[in-house]
Every structure is written in structure tokens, then in C-alpha cells.
Amino acid sequence: MPEYRLYKLHPDHGHITAAEELHAADDHEALHAIHSLGHDVPVELWSGRRKIGQVAPAPQGAAFWPNPLIKPLDEALG
């Protein structure tokens, strides 16, 4: 299983403020995992020397990033 490293970046100057390990089957699964977590700062996902992607912080006050495949509750209930 490939290993990835998630770097949290300072929102003002972009320097790394924290890092954590992430295990995923592939790049797609790793990107899905970091998108579903929602972050309050920008993050970058790396696999060794290869940058997989960067994710912007969740909008202010958002508890999570909405999943476009799931209908909002009011639409689901009709």
C-alpha cells in the first residue's frame, strides 16, 4: 500500500506547519481522503518526491466539504 505525506501549509506564507502520514491504495483514494477530511488551512499531498495535489481550505464555518454524489437532506425528502 503506497504511503503518502500530507503537509499542512501556513495560509499566509505557505510554509509547512505540520505533516502527517497517510496510507491509501492509490493516488485517487488518497486525494479522496484528504478532500473528505476538510481542512482549515491549505494542504499538499505528496508521495515521495512526487506532488499529488493541493487542496484549498474548507470555506469559513463549513463543517465538511459536501459530497456532490449525496443529495442534500431537503432534496432527498422531497
Backbone hydrogen bonds in HBPLUS format (Angstrom, degrees):
<---DONOR---> <-ACCEPTOR-->    atom                        ^
c    i                          cat <-CA-CA->   ^        H-A-AA   ^      H-
h    n   atom  resd res      DA  || num        DHA   H-A  angle D-A-AA Bond
n    s   type  num  typ     dist DA aas  dist angle  dist       angle   num
A0024-ALA N   A0002-PRO O   3.43 MM  22  6.02 166.2  2.45 160.4 164.4     1
A0004-TYR N   A0022-LEU O   2.76 MM  18  4.96 156.3  1.81 163.5 166.8     2
A0022-LEU N   A0004-TYR O   2.87 MM  18  4.96 151.3  1.96 141.9 138.6     3
A0005-ARG N   A0046-TRP O   2.84 MM  41  5.27 158.6  1.88 151.4 157.0     4
A0046-TRP N   A0005-ARG O   2.94 MM  41  5.27 162.3  1.97 151.2 157.1     5
A0006-LEU N   A0020-GLU O   2.82 MM  14  5.27 172.0  1.82 163.8 164.9     6
A0020-GLU N   A0006-LEU O   2.94 MM  14  5.27 145.6  2.06 139.8 150.8     7
A0007-TYR N   A0044-GLU O   2.82 MM  37  5.17 168.9  1.83 159.7 162.1     8
A0044-GLU N   A0007-TYR O   2.91 MM  37  5.17 152.3  1.98 143.3 152.4     9
A0008-LYS N   A0018-ALA O   2.84 MM  10  5.14 165.8  1.86 142.7 147.6    10
A0017-THR N   A0008-LYS O   2.77 MM   9  5.66 171.1  1.78 157.8 160.3    11
A0009-LEU N   A0042-PRO O   2.85 MM  33  5.40 171.0  1.86 164.2 161.1    12
A0010-HIS N   A0015-HIS O   2.77 MM   5  5.37 157.6  1.82 149.6 156.6    13
A0014-GLY N   A0010-HIS O   2.83 MM   4  4.74 144.1  1.96 137.7 142.9    14
A0030-ALA N   A0026-ASP O   3.04 MM   4  6.29 157.2  2.09 151.5 158.5    15
A0031-LEU N   A0027-ASP O   2.88 MM   4  6.12 162.9  1.91 157.2 161.1    16
A0032-HIS N   A0028-HIS O   2.96 MM   4  6.17 159.3  2.01 148.3 154.5    17
A0033-ALA N   A0029-GLU O   2.96 MM   4  6.15 153.1  2.04 143.3 150.5    18
A0034-ILE N   A0030-ALA O   3.11 MM   4  6.46 158.1  2.16 150.5 154.8    19
A0035-HIS N   A0031-LEU O   3.00 MM   4  6.18 153.3  2.08 150.0 157.5    20
A0036-SER N   A0032-HIS O   3.00 MM   4  6.14 155.4  2.06 148.6 154.8    21
A0037-LEU N   A0033-ALA O   3.23 MM   4  6.39 130.9  2.49 138.3 149.8    22
A0058-ALA N   A0039-HIS O   2.63 MM  19  5.57 163.8  1.66 165.5 170.1    23
A0043-VAL N   A0055-VAL O   3.02 MM  12  5.37 160.5  2.06 151.5 157.8    24
A0055-VAL N   A0043-VAL O   2.86 MM  12  5.37 160.2  1.90 152.0 158.4    25
A0045-LEU N   A0053-GLY O   2.84 MM   8  5.39 166.6  1.86 160.4 162.9    26
A0052-ILE N   A0045-LEU O   2.74 MM   7  5.38 155.4  1.80 146.8 153.9    27
A0053-GLY N   A0045-LEU O   3.39 MM   8  5.39 155.4  2.46 137.0 138.9    28
A0047-SER N   A0050-ARG O   2.83 MM   3  5.20 162.7  1.86 152.8 158.6    29
A0050-ARG N   A0047-SER O   3.05 MM   3  5.20 160.3  2.09 127.5 127.4    30
A0062-ALA N   A0059-PRO O   2.92 MM   3  5.49 162.0  1.95 142.9 143.3    31
A0070-ILE N   A0067-ASN O   3.06 MM   3  5.60 166.0  2.08 120.0 124.5    32
A0075-GLU N   A0072-PRO O   3.04 MM   3  5.43 127.2  2.33 108.4 121.6    33
A0076-ALA N   A0072-PRO O   2.99 MM   4  6.25 157.3  2.05 155.7 163.1    34
A0077-LEU N   A0073-LEU O   2.98 MM   4  6.16 149.6  2.08 152.1 159.1    35
A0078-GLY N   A0075-GLU O   3.26 MM   3  5.08 138.7  2.44  92.3 103.7    36
